[in-house]
Amino acid sequence: MDANQGSLANPFGMDEACRNCDGLCGSREHVVHGYGDVGGEFCFVAERPSPGADRTGVPFTGDAAGERLQRILGELGFARSPPDAAEPDLQNAFITYLTRCRHPERAPTDEEIRTCEPYLNAELRMINPEIIVPIGQRTLDALAIDYTMNRPGDVDVAEAHATTIRGRGFELVPMIALDEQTDEETRAFVDHFLENVFTRDYRQTKGRRSR
């Protein structure tokens, strides 16, 4: 972890009272910005906060979907806290979303994703991860535009789950949406990381900050 990191929660001090999306401001409980190790080599990105994260303000906490991801992070050595932690103790990993607010009755619109894009882009520029894990089809489509030669819809997340896609400066390891995963699919994802990511030099030939 970078020595100057003061907090795992919203470490870049992004706007926690954002009013950029009229359709989301009145329905959310919290603006849920990224969380974790700002020097992490791994970044996990989902489409939007789950009901638990909207309630707690901390990504991937407060519900079964968050516990599934925290359990995965623990098995991979990124979390030093239990899967139901309210404030996960993360190392070498950052967790975040395409959109920072949740509407309880619908997914974010394309315009809302574009409006929120500067937050994610800023996090990725500052963290400069080696591996990005897009969680769910919508996230995979969004990241494919910027970081691979694929276009939205070219890659099905169910087929690409627990595989590695080479991109421009990053590698993507897609994951099926947490609330849609079976235990077998979770196991396959963890095994792919342990057997095919950690066992090779996944670092790209790009400048890295000293840790």
N, C-alpha and C positions, 0 to 999 in steps of 0.2 A: 504494500500500500504506500502511496506517496506520503512522505513525511509531513507535508503541510496540510493533509486532509483533516479537517476539523470534525466532519460529521459524515456518516454514511447516507443520511437522509438529505435529498436535494443538495448535494455537495457544491453545485455550481450556483446556488442562490437564485434559481429561476423564479419567475413571478408566481406566487402562490395565490394571487387574487386575480388571475388572468380573466379578462372579459371579452376575449376575441371572438367567441362563438355564441351568438345570441341563443341558439337552440340548445345549448348545453349548460349555460351559466345557472339557469333557474332550476335545473334538475339534479345537479351534482351535489354531493356533500363536501368533497375535497377536490382540489387540483392535485393530481398524483404525479409528481415528477420522478425522475430516475433516482436510484438508490444503489449504493454499493461502493466498491473500490475504484476510485478514479484512475488508478494505474492498472486496472484489470485487463487481461488479454482476452477475456471472454465477455460478450454482451448478449443478454437474452431480451428479446423484444416481442411483446404481444400487441394485439390490436388496440385494446382499451382496458382501463381498470375493471376488475371484476367487482361484484357487489361488495365483497369483503374489503377490497382495497379502497373503494369509494368511501366506505364507512370509516376505515382506519387512517387513510391518507398515506399508507405505506404499501408500495407495490407487492403484489403476490402474498398478501396476508389476509387473515380473517375469514377464510372459507376453504372448502375442499380443494379447489383448483390451486390456490396458493400453497396449500400443504403439499400437493403433488410436486410442484416445482421446487419447493424448499427441500423436499425429500431427495429429489434428483440432485440438487446442488450439494446436499450433504454427502451423497454417495460419490460424487465427483471430487469431493474435497474442497469445494468452494464455500460451504457453510459450516460453521462451527457451533451451530445452535440447533435446537430441535425443530422438526418440520412445522410446528404450530407457533413458532416464535413471532411475537408482535413486532420485534425489531431484529431481523435476521443479522447474524454476525458473519459478514461475507468477506472473503479474501479472493483476489484475482478474478472477480466477476462483478458485473454491473447489470442491473435489471431495470427495464424501462418499457415505455409504450409508444405506439404511433400517436395516439391521442391521449390527453391527460385528464379528460373528464368523461364521466359516464352518464348516458341517458338510460333510465331504467327500462324503457320500452322499445328501444331500437339501437341498431349499430350506428356508428358515426357515418356521416355522409362523406363523399369524396372531397367536398369543399372543406369540411371540418378536418379531415386528414391533412389536406394541403395547408390549412391555416396553422396546424400544430407542427408541421414539418420542421420549421426552424429550431424548435426545441430539440428534436431528435438529432438533427444534423449537427447542432452545436455540441451535444453530448458525445456523438461519435467522433467529431473532430478533436475534442479535448481528450477523450479516452484513448483513441486510436487503437481499438482492439484488433486482435488477430483473427478471431472467430466470432461471427455473429450468428445467433440462433433465432431465426424468425419463427414465432409460435403462431400457427394458424395460416390459412390460405391468404387472407387479406394482407397480413404482414409480409408473407413471402412475395406476393405480387408487388407490394410497395417497394421492398428492398431490391427486387430484381431489376427495377428501372435504373437505379443508381449504381449497383454494385456487381451486376453480372451482365452477360450478353443476352440474357433471356428477357422476354417481354412478359407483362402480366398475363397469366393464363397459360404460359408455356410449360410450367412445371406444376404438377399436382402435388400438394403437400402430403397427401396420403401415400403417394408413390415415393416421394423424396424423403419421407420421415426416416431419420436415422441413417442418412447418407451425407456425403460432403459434396458441395458444389463450389467449384473454384470461381472466384469473382475478381474484380479489379481492386487489388490491395487488401481484400478480405476473403475469407472462406465462409460460406454459409452452411450450417448444419440444420436443416429444417426440422420442425417438430409439429406434430398434430396438435390442435388446440387442446389445452389442458383438460377442459371439461368434456372432451370427446375421446380422450385416450383410454385404452384398456391398460390393465396392469402389464400385459404382454408387450404392448407398444412402448410403455415406459421402460421396461427392462431392455428392449431392443435399443432404445436411444442411449441408455446408460452404457450398455455393452459396446455400442459403436464408438462412443467417446473413449472408453477405456482401452479398446483394442485397436482403433484406427485413427484416433486423434492424438491421444497422449503418447502413443508409442512411436511417433515420428516427429520430425522438426516441422511444426505447423507455422513457424514464424516466417513472415514475408520479408522480402528484401526491401524494407522501408525503415526510415529512421524511427527509433524508439527512444522515449525519454528514459533517463536513468531512474532506477527505483531506489 
